[in-house]
Amino acid sequence: RHGARRATTHLLEQGGRRVGTIAGPEDMAAGVDRFDGWRDAIRAHGDDIDPSLVARGDFTYEGGAAAMERLLTSAPDLDALFVASDLMAAGALGVLATRGRHVPEDLLVAAFDDSPIAAATRPALTSVRQPIEELGREGIHLLLDTIERTGRPPRRVVLATELVTRASSTGRGRG
């Protein structure tokens, strides 16, 4: 949630005025948390949540492309976009290129995961990096702790994220 909020705040700081989102599925914790982070940043900026700025995807390339098509129909004046995964963002970038929308000149884009695809897209994606190795270690510790502590509520661990800024969200002055 914090990483999505930070990425959306970055888009606002870079001059985004109509910041939409391609959110993940509502039945997945990552989809819910990343949407909530986007929503938190929009509200903290003093804006209301506009349903026309929200499209849901399924964390696939195709899902991101389809969601981008829906957003361009519902919010043609969109000028910034937070996408809940790099793969969906890659699909969105393809649609934007086909539609003649230039990133970052016409539309700022930030995503989540900082997977290898983030650096490979054109332009390279600003993305939220998660500490993958630490996530794996903590997952094992939590599993073992749950097995050993039968009957007790499970521990909750939240790891810090980092915003990796790349060309998709820079190069346009503050508006």
N, C-alpha and C positions, 0 to 999 in steps of 0.2 A: 504494500500500500504506500509506504513512504517513498519507494523508488518511483512509482507512477506519479505520485504528487510532485516529486522533484522534477521529473521530466516535463510534466505539464507546466509547472512554474517556469521552467527554463524557456519553454515556447512562448509564454506570456511575456517574459523578460526580453525576449528577442523581437517582440513587436506583434505577436499573434493577438488578434482581437476576437476572431471567431474560431475557437479551438475545439475541434471535434474529436471524437474517439472511435476507433474500431476496437470494441471491447471483446473479451473472450466470452465463452459460454457461461451462462448464469448458474449452471450446475457444477462448476469447478471452482475451487477456492481461489486459484490464480486469476480466473476471470472476474470473480467478485471483488477481490482485493485490488486488482489493478483498476477496475472501473471506479471503485470507491476512492482510490488515490486521485484519479482524474477529477472526479466530482468534488473532492475536498479542495483541490487547487483552484478550480473554477469558482467555487463559493468563497474561498479566501480572497480571491481577486475582486470580489464584490459583484459577481455575475450570477444570474439565475441559470439553472440547468434547462437548456433548450433541447427537447427530445429530437428535434431535427438534426442535431449534431451528434447523435449516437447511432451507431450501427453495430450489430454483433456479428462476430465471425467464429470460426471453430478451430483456430490456431493452425490452419493450413494456408498455403499460398492461394489456393482457389477461394477459400473462405474470405481472405483479405481482399482479393480482387472483387468479389461479389459485393462485399460490404462497402468498398470504395465507390463502386457504381451507384449503390443506394445513397451514399452520402452526397455524391455530386448531384444527384437528383433532388434530395431533400434540402441541401444546403449548398447551393452553387457558389455562394460567397465565402465559403470556408477558406481560411487563410493559414491554418495550422492544424496539425493532427497528431494525436498520441495514439499509438497502436500497441495493443497488448502483447504482441510478439514480433520478433524480427521476421519470421516467415510470412506472417500476414502483412507486415509492412512491405516486404518485397513484392507481394501480389498487388498491393495498393500502388506502389511506385510504377509498376507496369501499366496499370490503368491510367495513372496520371500522365505518363509519357504518351500513351496512345491518344489521350484527350487534349494534348498540347499544353498541359499544366507543368510548369518548370519548378523544380525543387532545388534550392530554397526560395528562389525569386518570387514565385506565386504562392507557394505553400510550404511552410516549415513542417518537418516531420521528425518525430522522435518515437522510439520503440522500446521494447523490453526484451532482455535476455543477453544481449551482447554476444550472440553466437557468431561463428565465423561468417555467416551470411551478411552480418551488419557491415563488416569492412569490405565485403565484396560487391555490394550494390553500388549503383551509380545514380546519384551521389552516395557516398558512404553514409550509413545511418548513425545518427546519434542514438545511443541505446543505454539502457540501464543494465549494468553488470552485476551479476549475482556471484557470490563466492562458491562456485560449484564444488570444489574439493571439500571445503568446510561444510557445505550442505550435506555431502555424503557422509563425512565423519559424524556430524551431529545426528543424522538419521540413524546410523548404526548405534550410537550411544543411546538415543531415545528408545530404539527398539529393545535393546538389552535392558535398559532401565524399566521399561514397561513389563518385560517378562519377569524380572526380579521383584518388582514392586506390585505384584498382582493385587487388585482391589483398590489401589490408590489412583487418584486422577493423574493422567499423563502430564508431564512437564511440557511447557510451550517455550520454544526457542525462536527468536526473531534475529536474523543476521542482517548486518548492514549491507546496503547496496551502494553502487557508485555510478554516477552519470558519466558516460564516456561521450564527449562532444565531438561530433564529426560534421562534415559539410552539409548534411541534410537540414540542419537547424541553425546554421551560421551563414554569414555573408549578406544578411539583410539588416540594416540598421534598425534601431528601436523606432517603433511607429508612434 
